[in-house]
């Protein structure tokens, strides 16, 4: 096992990785920008190195600075967390070229799955069902029109290198496809430096279901069940559940068997999440994330497994040490992503936290790097806390989340706590009868 790991990230995920390392007897190195000098992960790590000014491109995306920090501290491995460089294949290659272990998949798999067209092609060859659409990149508008007529409107034009809803536009009829084509390509080029796009059938009432997997590089692959991530605003997840209110154990087993079989054939290694749209009992693959997910705690709560520790063991060359039959699922878990944003307008709300109080009690977990007096910087993602609850049943989990949200205090900045409290009381959420489109309508109804 590693003796020292560099954490190439910040905020709550850096703290999450630090805690797993500490419990395994692994020393940690925190890298940070000048804006994060007083951050909790920096204060708790065994060592810390400043790698640049506040802008992410000059610090958390600064590969030479991160590799230099690993060299001067004697780190043996790098954990990228999520976001920033976590799905950068060049970074993974450079880490390993410098004699360090990259705590994640191979660069080849990161590169494959980072290209949505290549990912869909790979899954098609491996027998995983896809959303109807183009077989590859659309070179011309006429090609897009032809595919749209074949799968029938509405359709979705998506960036091949996309993510987070950027480079993604809906065309509901033939009159809208030219504008959707142009805007999707322009956004993709601006955001990712790549204007390649493809087309999918736009599903009108799907659920967003994802499956957590872990592979050890020795041919062993297991899944840890599904998460329902359908509560989204502008393609950004706000609330996640494990398991899904609409799936049965048989659905989970069938999807899990199909996915693990495909990843064994692919030779995948470390953590990964396959994302699907589910409608009318059918699963359609949309993409794979080759990293730890923000919402991984709900899986940990229902399975009793520490996914970060599993990542570390796999990266160190250890086999999983258990089979699919050893994985058990108990109860229901819900996660609310608390962000430093106005709950009505979603305008960013950085600033100093005057008071912070985390809820507690049986089955309550808070992943956060906040503390009273901490100044939330304006330079990074607005996520400041993940409130996670677990209970024997979904109704009990909802009741526990309501109680926990009522207890939680973050004063001095605006947060989305009021929105999450409203969601927990919404009849559609309580019944589990919602799709990926419901939250947009719910939020619009709350805005003045």
C-alpha positions in Angstrom: 0.0 0.0 0.0 1.1 3.6 -0.6 2.8 5.5 2.2 2.0 9.0 0.9 -0.7 10.2 -1.5 -1.1 13.7 -3.1 -4.6 14.9 -3.4 -5.0 16.9 -6.6 -8.2 18.6 -5.7 -9.9 20.9 -3.2 -13.0 21.3 -1.0 -15.1 18.5 0.4 -13.7 15.9 -2.0 -10.1 16.6 -1.0 -11.2 16.3 2.6 -13.1 13.0 1.8 -9.9 11.5 0.3 -7.8 12.7 3.1 -10.0 11.0 5.7 -9.9 7.6 3.8 -6.1 7.9 3.6 -5.7 8.7 7.3 -7.8 5.6 8.3 -5.5 3.5 6.1 -2.3 4.9 7.6 -1.4 6.8 4.5 0.1 10.3 4.8 -1.5 13.0 2.6 -0.2 16.0 0.6 -2.7 18.8 0.0 -2.1 21.1 -3.0 -3.8 24.4 -2.9 -4.2 27.8 -4.6 -3.5 31.0 -2.7 -7.3 31.4 -2.3 -7.4 28.1 -0.4 -4.6 28.6 2.1 -7.1 28.4 5.0 -9.1 25.5 3.5 -9.9 22.6 5.8 -8.1 20.0 3.6 -5.0 22.1 3.7 -5.2 22.5 7.5 -5.7 18.7 8.1 -3.3 17.2 5.6 0.1 16.0 6.7 1.8 18.3 4.2 0.7 21.1 1.9 2.1 22.8 -1.2 0.8 26.0 -2.7 0.7 25.5 -6.5 -0.5 28.9 -7.8 -2.9 31.8 -7.7 -6.7 31.5 -7.4 -7.6 30.9 -11.0 -8.0 27.1 -11.5 -6.0 27.2 -14.8 -3.0 28.5 -12.8 -3.4 26.1 -9.8 -5.7 23.0 -9.8 -5.3 22.6 -13.6 -1.5 23.3 -13.5 -0.1 19.9 -14.3 3.6 20.9 -13.9 3.0 22.5 -10.5 1.1 19.4 -9.3 3.8 17.0 -10.5 6.5 19.2 -8.9 4.6 19.1 -5.6 4.4 15.3 -5.8 8.2 15.2 -6.5 9.3 17.5 -3.7 7.1 15.8 -1.1 7.9 12.2 -2.1 4.3 11.2 -2.9 3.9 7.8 -4.5 0.4 8.3 -5.9 -2.0 11.0 -7.0 -5.8 11.0 -6.4 -7.6 13.4 -8.7 -11.0 13.4 -7.0 -13.7 14.6 -9.4 -13.7 17.6 -11.7 -10.5 19.5 -12.5 -8.0 16.9 -13.9 -9.9 13.8 -12.9 -10.8 12.9 -16.5 -7.8 14.3 -18.2 -6.1 11.4 -20.0 -2.9 13.4 -20.6 -2.6 14.1 -16.8 -3.0 10.4 -16.0 -0.3 9.5 -18.6 2.0 12.2 -17.1 1.5 11.0 -13.6 2.5 7.5 -14.5 5.4 8.7 -16.7 6.8 10.3 -13.6 6.7 7.0 -11.7 3.6 7.7 -9.7 0.4 5.7 -9.5 -2.7 7.4 -10.8 -5.7 6.5 -8.6 -8.2 6.0 -11.4 -8.6 4.2 -14.7 -6.0 3.9 -17.4 -5.4 6.9 -19.7 -6.7 4.9 -22.6 -10.1 4.3 -20.9 -10.3 7.9 -19.8 -9.7 9.0 -23.4 -12.2 6.6 -24.8 -15.0 7.5 -22.4 -14.2 11.2 -22.6 -15.2 11.1 -26.2 -19.0 10.5 -26.1 -19.0 9.1 -29.6 -16.2 6.7 -28.9 -17.9 5.7 -25.7 -21.2 4.9 -27.4 -19.4 3.0 -30.1 -17.6 0.9 -27.5 -20.8 0.2 -25.6 -22.6 -0.7 -28.8 -19.9 -3.3 -29.6 -20.2 -4.7 -26.1 -23.9 -5.1 -26.3 -25.0 -2.3 -24.0 -28.2 -0.6 -25.3 -28.1 3.0 -26.5 -30.4 5.9 -27.1 -31.5 5.8 -30.8 -29.4 8.3 -32.9 -26.4 8.8 -35.1 -23.7 6.1 -35.2 -20.9 8.7 -34.9 -20.0 12.3 -35.5 -22.3 14.3 -37.7 -20.2 16.0 -40.3 -22.9 18.2 -41.9 -26.3 19.7 -41.1 -27.8 17.6 -43.8 -26.6 14.4 -42.0 -28.2 15.7 -38.8 -31.5 16.3 -40.7 -31.5 12.8 -42.1 -30.9 11.1 -38.7 -33.5 13.3 -37.1 -36.1 12.3 -39.6 -35.1 8.6 -39.1 -35.4 8.6 -35.3 -38.2 11.2 -35.3 -38.4 14.5 -33.5 -37.7 15.8 -30.9 -33.9 15.2 -31.0 -30.9 16.2 -29.0 -27.7 17.4 -30.5 -24.8 16.8 -28.2 -21.1 17.7 -28.0 -18.8 14.6 -28.4 -16.5 16.1 -25.7 -19.3 17.5 -23.7 -20.5 17.5 -20.1 -22.5 19.5 -17.6 -25.1 20.3 -20.2 -22.8 22.4 -22.4 -22.9 21.8 -26.1 -26.4 20.2 -25.8 -29.4 21.6 -27.6 -32.9 20.2 -28.3 -34.6 20.5 -31.7 -38.3 19.7 -31.5 -39.0 19.9 -35.2 -37.3 20.4 -38.6 -37.5 24.2 -38.2 -35.3 24.1 -35.1 -32.6 21.7 -36.1 -30.4 24.3 -37.9 -30.3 26.6 -34.8 -29.7 23.6 -32.5 -26.8 22.3 -34.7 -25.2 25.7 -34.9 -25.4 26.5 -31.2 -24.3 23.1 -30.0 -21.2 23.2 -32.2 -20.4 26.8 -31.1 -20.8 26.0 -27.4 -18.8 22.8 -27.8 -15.9 24.6 -29.5 -15.8 27.3 -26.9 -16.0 24.9 -23.9 -14.0 21.9 -25.0 -12.0 23.1 -28.1 -13.8 20.5 -30.2 -17.0 21.2 -32.2 -17.8 17.5 -33.0 -21.4 16.7 -32.3 -23.8 13.7 -32.6 -27.5 13.3 -32.3 -29.8 11.3 -30.1 -33.6 10.8 -29.8 -34.9 13.2 -27.1 -36.8 11.2 -24.5 -39.7 13.2 -23.1 -40.1 11.5 -19.6 -36.9 9.6 -18.7 -35.2 8.9 -15.4 -31.5 9.4 -15.1 -30.1 6.1 -13.7 -26.5 5.4 -13.1 -24.6 2.3 -12.0 -21.5 2.4 -9.8 -18.8 -0.1 -10.7 -15.3 -1.1 -9.4 -12.8 -3.1 -11.3 -9.4 -4.3 -10.0 -7.3 -4.8 -13.0 -7.2 -8.6 -12.4 -10.3 -9.3 -14.3 -12.7 -8.8 -11.4 -15.6 -6.3 -11.8 -18.5 -5.7 -9.3 -21.3 -3.2 -9.2 -22.6 -1.4 -6.2 -26.1 -0.8 -7.5 -27.9 2.1 -9.0 -28.4 5.8 -8.1 -31.3 7.8 -9.3 -30.0 11.2 -10.4 -33.2 12.5 -12.1 -33.5 15.7 -10.0 -31.5 18.1 -12.2 -31.5 21.7 -13.1 -29.8 22.6 -16.3 -28.3 19.2 -16.4 -26.8 19.7 -13.0 -27.8 17.2 -10.3 -29.3 18.5 -7.1 -30.6 15.4 -5.3 -29.6 11.8 -5.7 -31.1 8.6 -4.3 -29.9 5.0 -3.9 -31.7 2.9 -5.0 -34.1 4.3 -7.5 -37.8 4.5 -6.6 -38.8 3.0 -10.0 -36.4 0.0 -10.2 -36.8 -3.4 -8.8 -34.0 -5.7 -7.6 -34.4 -7.7 -10.8 -33.9 -4.5 -12.9 -30.7 -3.8 -10.9 -29.4 -7.3 -11.3 -30.0 -7.4 -15.0 -28.4 -4.1 -15.7 -25.5 -4.9 -13.3 -24.8 -8.2 -15.0 -24.8 -6.6 -18.5 -22.5 -3.8 -17.4 -20.0 -5.9 -15.5 -19.7 -8.3 -18.4 -19.0 -5.4 -20.7 -16.3 -3.9 -18.5 -14.6 -7.2 -18.0 -14.3 -7.5 -21.8 -13.1 -3.9 -21.9 -10.4 -4.6 -19.3 -11.5 -1.6 -17.2 -9.7 -0.7 -13.9 -10.7 1.3 -10.8 -14.0 3.2 -10.2 -16.4 4.2 -12.9 -20.1 5.1 -13.3 -22.2 4.3 -16.3 -25.1 6.6 -16.9 -28.4 5.6 -18.5 -31.7 7.1 -19.4 -34.6 4.8 -18.3 -38.1 5.1 -19.8 -40.9 2.5 -20.1 -38.7 -0.1 -18.6 -35.8 0.3 -21.1 -32.3 1.4 -20.3 -30.3 3.4 -22.8 -26.6 4.2 -22.2 -25.6 7.8 -22.5 -22.0 8.1 -21.1 -19.5 6.8 -18.6 -17.6 8.8 -16.0 -14.2 7.4 -15.4 -13.8 8.8 -11.8 -15.4 9.0 -8.4 -18.8 10.7 -8.6 -20.0 13.6 -6.4 -22.9 11.4 -5.3 -20.9 8.4 -4.3 -21.9 8.7 -0.6 -25.4 7.4 -1.2 -23.9 4.2 -2.7 -21.6 3.9 0.3 -24.5 4.2 2.7 -26.6 1.4 1.2 -23.7 -0.9 0.5 -21.5 -0.3 3.6 -18.4 0.1 1.4 -15.8 2.9 1.3 -15.3 3.6 -2.4 -12.2 5.8 -1.9 -10.5 3.0 0.0 -11.4 0.6 -2.7 -9.8 3.0 -5.3 -6.6 3.2 -3.3 -6.4 -0.6 -2.9 -7.0 -1.2 -6.6 -4.5 1.5 -7.6 -1.9 -0.2 -5.4 -2.5 -3.4 -7.4 -4.6 -5.3 -4.9 -7.5 -7.5 -6.0 -11.0 -6.7 -4.8 -11.1 -9.6 -2.5 -14.9 -10.2 -2.9 -17.4 -11.1 -5.6 -20.7 -9.7 -6.7 -22.5 -12.2 -4.4 -20.8 -10.6 -1.4 -22.3 -7.1 -2.1 -25.4 -6.5 -0.1 -27.9 -3.6 -0.4 -29.7 -2.3 2.7 -32.2 0.5 3.0 -32.4 3.8 1.2 -30.1 6.8 1.0 -30.7 10.4 -0.2 -28.1 13.1 -0.9 -28.8 16.9 -1.1 -26.1 19.0 -2.8 -25.9 22.2 -0.8 -24.4 25.1 -2.9 -23.4 28.6 -2.2 -26.1 30.1 -4.4 -29.3 32.1 -4.1 -32.1 29.4 -3.7 -34.4 31.4 -6.1 -32.1 32.9 -8.7 -29.1 30.6 -8.4 -26.7 33.5 -8.5 -23.4 32.6 -6.8 -23.1 33.6 -3.2 -19.4 33.5 -2.1 -18.4 35.1 1.2 -17.6 34.5 4.8 -19.5 31.8 6.8 -20.7 33.5 10.0 -22.0 30.3 11.5 -22.0 26.7 10.5 -23.8 23.9 12.2 -24.0 20.4 10.7 -26.9 18.1 11.6 -26.3 14.7 13.2 -28.0 11.7 14.6 -28.4 8.1 13.4 -28.0 7.7 9.6 -26.8 11.3 8.9 -23.6 12.1 7.1 -22.3 15.5 6.1 -19.4 15.8 3.6 -18.3 19.4 3.8 -15.2 21.5 4.2 -17.1 24.4 5.8 -16.4 25.8 9.2 -17.5 29.0 11.0 -15.3 31.9 9.8 -14.4 30.2 6.5 -14.5 32.4 3.4 -16.1 30.6 0.5 -14.0 31.8 -2.5 -15.7 33.0 -5.7 -13.3 31.1 -8.1 -14.6 27.6 -8.0 -17.7 25.4 -8.1 -20.3 26.5 -5.6 -20.8 23.1 -3.9 -20.2 23.6 -0.2 -21.8 20.5 1.4 -23.4 17.2 0.7 -26.0 16.2 3.2 -26.6 12.4 3.1 -29.1 10.3 5.1 -29.8 6.6 5.3 -32.8 4.7 6.7 -34.5 1.4 6.3 -37.1 2.7 3.9 -37.5 5.6 1.5 -40.3 7.3 3.6 -38.0 7.1 6.6 -35.1 8.5 4.7 -37.2 11.4 3.5 -38.3 12.1 7.1 -34.7 12.0 8.2 -33.6 14.3 5.4 -36.4 16.8 6.4 -35.2 16.8 10.0 -31.6 17.2 9.0 -32.2 20.0 6.6 -34.1 21.8 9.4 -31.2 21.4 11.7 -28.5 22.5 9.3 -27.3 26.1 9.6 -25.1 28.0 7.2 -25.2 31.8 8.0 -23.4 34.6 6.2 -23.9 33.4 2.7 -27.0 32.3 0.7 -27.4 28.6 0.1 -29.8 26.2 -1.6 -31.0 24.8 1.8 -34.5 26.4 1.4 -34.9 24.8 -2.1 -34.0 21.3 -0.7 -36.5 21.7 2.1 -39.2 22.5 -0.4 -38.2 19.5 -2.6 -38.5 17.1 0.3 -42.1 18.3 0.8 -43.1 18.2 -2.9 -45.8 15.5 -3.5 -44.0 14.4 -6.7 -40.8 13.8 -4.9 -42.5 12.0 -2.0 -44.3 9.7 -4.3 -41.2 9.1 -6.4 -43.2 10.1 -9.5 -40.7 12.5 -11.3 -38.5 12.6 -14.4 -35.4 14.6 -15.3 -37.7 17.4 -16.5 -39.7 17.8 -13.2 -37.3 19.9 -11.2 -37.0 22.6 -13.8 -40.7 23.1 -13.6 -40.7 23.0 -9.8 -38.0 25.6 -9.6 -39.7 27.9 -12.2 -42.9 27.7 -10.1 -41.0 28.9 -7.0 -39.2 31.8 -8.6 -40.8 35.3 -8.1 
